[in-house]
Amino acid sequence: MRRPPLVYHEGYDLNFGDHVFPSNKYRLVRARLIREGLATADDFIEPEAASEEDLLLVHTPGWIRKLAGGTLTYHEIQQLEAPYSRATIRAYWLAAGGTIHASRLALEHGIGVNVGGGFHHAFPGHGEGFCAINDIGVAIRRLQRDGLIERAAVVDCDVHHGNGTAAIFAGDSSVFTLSIHQRNNYPAVKPPSTIDIHLEDGATDEEYLSRLREPLRAAILGHRPQLVVYVAGADPYLDDQLGGLCLTMDGLKARDRLVFDTSLRSGAPVAVVLAGGYAAQPPHTVTIHVNTIRAAAESLEDVGWAGRSGSTS
């Protein structure tokens, strides 16, 4: 089976401690991939942390200074909903570097996986919902700046609306944003994506997939992205503590295949970020993330990759 390249750093652990976000899940995903024969220790590529120059492609200088210097206000920490530490900030920097690297690998291999990232609630000048740095936006802007792509699409399948990403790319016709999420869930204010699919509480596999299929196809065929960033949240799962949808593990894997197959068939490479996952039984979150990577390998095997159909010329 063709394996997508995997980007991982032991510093991805956000060091949240006793927190609803299982910040050690990245290490557990890596261990499970090795145990199940989906990867070897040598398959994981260690990224460099994003540079300040990279981060400033999206974020304001003031926000980066506050994060780097540890001068966040009480309100900013409350809005972030996560403890501040040097290790946590390093993890955000590394995650952004990992998404940049996974995106570059996707251009070559069809799919590149960051075993981390997906911090889609981060805005240019503040953090929200456990997200301080929007690695999705940083990666797209870096590849655009380097002339590797002109057009990108974000397919956000986290249970929560990708508000930070939508705000970052608002009014930018070069980046198509699609978010499928639970309507009655965080965040309360949802800046418009290019396409928003609002699902009611309790949506099941069948409804989810039927609602996603045609908008996804329209986004990929209509926008012709030269990179798709797939926000593969595990939190639409039926037993998620912060979600209210009812997708099964099989349904979530079918979602993954739908995104991968649609993109690859159109010549659009996919960079994967894991995003949220808060299952009442933490091993279930790990299983869902591992299944996403398994689905990526299956798509590469079944659909194949002949190179990008788009051009930056």
Stockholm file with secondary structure:
# STOCKHOLM 1.0

chainA/1-313         MRRPPLVYHEGYDLNFGDHVFPSNKYRLVRARLIREGLATADDFIEPEAASEEDLLLVHTPGWIRKLAGGTLTYHEIQQLEAPYSRATIRAYWLAAGGTIHASRLALEHGIGVNVGGGFHHAFPGHGEGFCAINDIGVAIRRLQRDGLIERAAVVDCDVHHGNGTAAIFAGDSSVFTLSIHQRNNYPAVKPPSTIDIHLEDGATDEEYLSRLREPLRAAILGHRPQLVVYVAGADPYLDDQLGGLCLTMDGLKARDRLVFDTSLRSGAPVAVVLAGGYAAQPPHTVTIHVNTIRAAAESLEDVGWAGRSGSTS
#=GR chainA/1-313 SS CCCCCEECCGGGCCCCCSSSSCTTHHHHHHHHHHHTTSCCGGGEECCCCCCHHHHTTTSCHHHHHHHHHTCCCHHHHHHHTSCCCHHHHHHHHHHHHHHHHHHHHHHHHSEEEESSCCCTTCBTTBCBTTBSSCHHHHHHHHHHHTTSCSCEEEEECSSSCCHHHHHHTTTCTTEEEEEEEESSSSCSSCCCCSEEEEECTTCBHHHHHHHHHHHHHHHHHHHCCSCEEEECCSTTBTTBTTCCCBBCHHHHHHHHHHHHHHHHHTTCCEEEECCCCCBSSHHHHHHHHHHHHHHHHHHHHHTCCCCCSCCCC
#=GC SS_cons         CCCCCEECCGGGCCCCCSSSSCTTHHHHHHHHHHHTTSCCGGGEECCCCCCHHHHTTTSCHHHHHHHHHTCCCHHHHHHHTSCCCHHHHHHHHHHHHHHHHHHHHHHHHSEEEESSCCCTTCBTTBCBTTBSSCHHHHHHHHHHHTTSCSCEEEEECSSSCCHHHHHHTTTCTTEEEEEEEESSSSCSSCCCCSEEEEECTTCBHHHHHHHHHHHHHHHHHHHCCSCEEEECCSTTBTTBTTCCCBBCHHHHHHHHHHHHHHHHHTTCCEEEECCCCCBSSHHHHHHHHHHHHHHHHHHHHHTCCCCCSCCCC
//
